[in-house]
Amino acid sequence: MAIFIGTFEEFNKYVGDYCRYTASCCGDKRRKERNKICQYCGNKQDLQSAHKHGTNRKDIMLKILNENFKHGDDNYNVDMDKFENLFKTAHGNDVFWYLCPKCHKQYDKHEITDEQIGNK
């Protein structure tokens, strides 16, 4: 069993890229089910998984760490297998919008809201 002990900044430094890749993989099946149709503009092109506002990757990581692995004020004692399972579960059906690159950029800049996408 792998264990990490350290701060969130250190955890993100060593595990952040893996979490980015894992989050992307979690949305792959649902992204493919969209048949390349953007949830906002309706154009057909390659889609990207956009974390919904309030559910970004780092926020999810930090929430999992705080709820399960807190060890003192600034440190975490993390069972990496348990973290991985919790992280994958947290990236269930209601975390992503599936957007074309143009709409994804607009969404990240808050030029498009959740309500606008959800009402399409």
C-alpha positions as CSV (number, residue, x, y, z in Angstrom):
1,M,0.0,0.0,0.0
2,A,1.4,3.4,-1.0
3,I,1.2,6.2,1.5
4,F,1.7,9.9,0.9
5,I,2.4,12.3,3.9
6,G,2.6,16.0,3.2
7,T,0.8,19.2,2.4
8,F,-1.8,19.7,-0.4
9,E,0.8,21.7,-2.4
10,E,3.2,18.8,-2.3
11,F,0.4,16.3,-3.0
12,N,-0.6,18.3,-6.1
13,K,3.0,18.5,-7.2
14,Y,3.4,14.8,-7.2
15,V,-0.1,13.5,-8.0
16,G,-1.7,16.5,-9.8
17,D,-0.9,15.3,-13.3
18,Y,-2.1,11.8,-12.6
19,C,-5.4,13.3,-11.3
20,R,-5.7,15.4,-14.4
21,Y,-5.3,12.3,-16.6
22,T,-7.6,10.2,-14.4
23,A,-10.3,12.9,-14.5
24,S,-10.1,13.0,-18.2
25,C,-10.4,9.3,-18.5
26,C,-13.5,9.3,-16.2
27,G,-15.3,11.4,-18.8
28,D,-14.2,9.5,-21.9
29,K,-17.2,7.2,-22.1
30,R,-19.8,9.9,-21.6
31,R,-17.9,12.2,-24.0
32,K,-18.0,9.5,-26.7
33,E,-21.7,9.0,-26.1
34,R,-22.4,12.6,-27.1
35,N,-21.4,11.7,-30.7
36,K,-19.2,14.8,-30.9
37,I,-22.2,17.2,-30.3
38,C,-21.3,20.1,-28.1
39,Q,-23.7,20.5,-25.1
40,Y,-23.7,24.3,-25.6
41,C,-23.5,25.3,-29.3
42,G,-24.6,21.9,-30.8
43,N,-21.8,21.9,-33.3
44,K,-20.3,18.5,-34.2
45,Q,-16.6,18.4,-33.4
46,D,-14.2,16.7,-31.0
47,L,-15.3,17.4,-27.5
48,Q,-13.5,18.2,-24.3
49,S,-14.6,17.4,-20.7
50,A,-15.0,20.7,-18.8
51,H,-15.3,20.4,-15.1
52,K,-18.5,22.2,-14.1
53,H,-18.0,25.3,-12.1
54,G,-17.5,24.5,-8.4
55,T,-16.3,21.0,-9.2
56,N,-12.8,21.6,-10.5
57,R,-10.1,18.9,-10.1
58,K,-8.2,20.6,-7.4
59,D,-11.3,21.3,-5.3
60,I,-12.3,17.7,-5.6
61,M,-8.8,16.6,-4.6
62,L,-8.8,18.9,-1.6
63,K,-12.3,17.9,-0.5
64,I,-11.3,14.2,-0.5
65,L,-8.1,14.9,1.4
66,N,-9.9,17.0,4.0
67,E,-12.7,14.5,4.6
68,N,-10.6,11.4,4.7
69,F,-6.9,12.0,5.2
70,K,-6.4,15.1,7.4
71,H,-3.3,14.8,9.6
72,G,-2.7,17.9,11.6
73,D,-3.2,21.5,10.4
74,D,-1.5,21.4,7.0
75,N,-0.6,17.8,6.4
76,Y,-2.4,14.7,5.0
77,N,-1.6,11.0,5.5
78,V,-3.0,9.5,2.3
79,D,-3.7,5.9,1.5
80,M,-3.1,6.3,-2.3
81,D,-5.4,3.4,-3.3
82,K,-8.3,4.8,-1.3
83,F,-7.7,8.3,-2.6
84,E,-7.7,7.0,-6.2
85,N,-11.0,5.1,-5.7
86,L,-12.6,8.2,-4.0
87,F,-11.3,10.5,-6.8
88,K,-12.7,8.3,-9.6
89,T,-16.1,8.0,-7.8
90,A,-16.2,11.8,-7.4
91,H,-15.9,12.1,-11.2
92,G,-19.3,10.5,-11.7
93,N,-22.1,11.6,-14.0
94,D,-22.6,15.1,-12.8
95,V,-19.1,16.7,-12.9
96,F,-18.5,17.5,-16.6
97,W,-20.0,19.4,-19.5
98,Y,-18.9,18.1,-22.9
99,L,-18.0,21.1,-24.9
100,C,-16.1,21.9,-28.1
101,P,-12.8,23.7,-27.6
102,K,-14.3,27.1,-28.3
103,C,-17.1,26.7,-25.9
104,H,-14.8,25.1,-23.3
105,K,-12.6,28.3,-23.4
106,Q,-15.7,30.5,-23.0
107,Y,-17.0,28.4,-20.2
108,D,-13.6,28.6,-18.3
109,K,-13.7,32.4,-18.7
110,H,-17.3,32.4,-17.3
111,E,-18.6,33.8,-20.5
112,I,-21.0,30.8,-20.6
113,T,-22.8,29.7,-17.4
114,D,-24.0,26.4,-16.2
115,E,-27.6,27.6,-16.5
116,Q,-27.1,28.4,-20.2
117,I,-25.7,24.9,-20.9
118,G,-28.3,23.2,-18.8
119,N,-31.1,24.9,-20.6
120,K,-30.0,23.8,-24.0
